[in-house]
Amino acid sequence: MKKTIPVIIVAIVVITIPIIAFNVTRPQNLSSEDKGPRRVLLSWDGADDTYFKIQLFTKVGERLKTFYSDVSEKLVKKNHIKSNQSYFFRVKDVSEETGEWSDGQRFRTVPKKVRDISFTGLTNDSVSLAWDLKRDQGVKFYIRLLDQDRNLVAKKKIKKEEFTFTGINPDTKYFVKIQAIYNKRNKSRWSKALSFNTPSAPPPQVTTIFGGDVMLSRYVARASEARGNYSEPFVRIADELKQNDLAFINLEAPFARSGPYYVDDNAMSFRVDPRFMDGLNLAGIDMASLANNHIGNAGQDGIAFTKEHLVNNGIGYCLETWAIEEVNGTKFAFLCYAYDRNLDTNKLISDINSVKDQADVIIVSMHNGSEYTENISSSQSGFAHTAIDHGADMVIGHHPHVVQRMEEYNGKYIFYSLGNLIFDQDWSHETTLGAAIKVWWEGDQVKKIQFKPVKIDYDFQPRWMDFEEGKEVLGRLRVDNYEIIK
């Protein structure tokens, strides 16, 4: 009997398991935004209702800090980063297990904002600035100078932490601000605009020089005529005189319209050939006092011609009334008096009061005193003191033909006699000595006085003396040095 072998049919059931696709989340579009020298806003694109992990690294990959945020940005503050440094960061979505780190994003913090700007120097036409940023190597600075309406006046790019603007206007308000720059993309914010005011400009400085008695007749004339040079009396002193803004002398003899010009040896009445104007022009004389006891030696016509001849050569004069000369914006009034003409204190006071509003500086020329002595008369000192008391800025004396002392009175200077500048009194040593006084002015203020001792040589030509030789003249002036600096 055959055995029946059962056949087992196995039904294979194929079960299809669906494949689930897992979406990987990775933040995109990382960026940084400067919020100050040590404040940076990091941001990225991320889904809502997510939680992010942010890692901050140095530029060489050293991890500095890990942050968390439930929004797609994070403000990193100054306790975690430094100014003017490179960093990078990355972000990961940690709300999902499938979150992955983003690519790293580099950024650089801006330089520090410039602070603590100081004004190290301020004049009427310049300002010097300094600041300390404790900067990294390579940082540069932009500086802007603005006017009071905040319009740009000047700008500069520099490497140092100091700068000076020059050529700015006096008595003006300005603003200045500074920006630190690492490169074109990396700049600090502008500093706070600081204001400053330049002071007013000081008055322009003016130099004046005052000389003594000038007599161009008698032996002086003969010596010059013999050489055929009418400027010869001034040749050795002309350069020093003409380099000043204003040169003043006492013209002790009048120009005569016509000859004869010869004067006897012992004559005391002088007449000057008009050709001797060459010397005054050579020396740059600007103003002459005619208030002296010899101005009438050629009569009234001589006085009139002398005035005319001076004016025609651009030289001012003072006699009956004052003269005003303006130099570099400063007005000098010259009031001239002589003991035999108009030396009256009442007139002096009236003249000063009348001219005060017309001039910045008042110079009183006084032809007074006793001849050939160093002693000051009461008439000299009384007249000079009255001049200063009522508003004169300086008194210049002539007539004694020798140098007399200087006096500082109520903050002003009196020179009682400057002696001879050009004369033929070679019969005594003292009358061959003189002094010229050079004065630097700023407005009505004396800034400096310099004494120039003079020696008249045998040929009646004056010259300047050196320090040792001139000590005798300084002694007569009663001064210890060649200069007084205020």
Secondary structure by P-SEA (a helix, b strand, c coil): cbbbbbbbbbbbbbbbbbbbbbbbbbbcccccccccccbbbbcccccccbbbbbbbbcccccccbbbbbcccbbbbcccccccccccccccccccccccccccbbbbbbccccccccccccccccbbbbbbbccccccbbbbbbbbcccccccccccccccbbbbccccccccbbbbbbbbcccccccccccbbbbbbccccccbbbbbbbcbbbccaaaaaaaaaaccccccccccccccccccbbbbcccbbbbccccccccccccbbbbccccaaaaaaacccbbbccccccccccaaaaaaaaaaaaaacccccccbbbbbbcccbbbbbbbbcccccccaaaaaaaaaaacccccbbbbbbcccccccccccaaaaaaaaaaaaacccbbbbccccbbbbbbbcccccccccccccccccccccccccbbbbbbbbccccccbbbbbbbbbccccbbbbbccccaaaaaaaaccccccccc
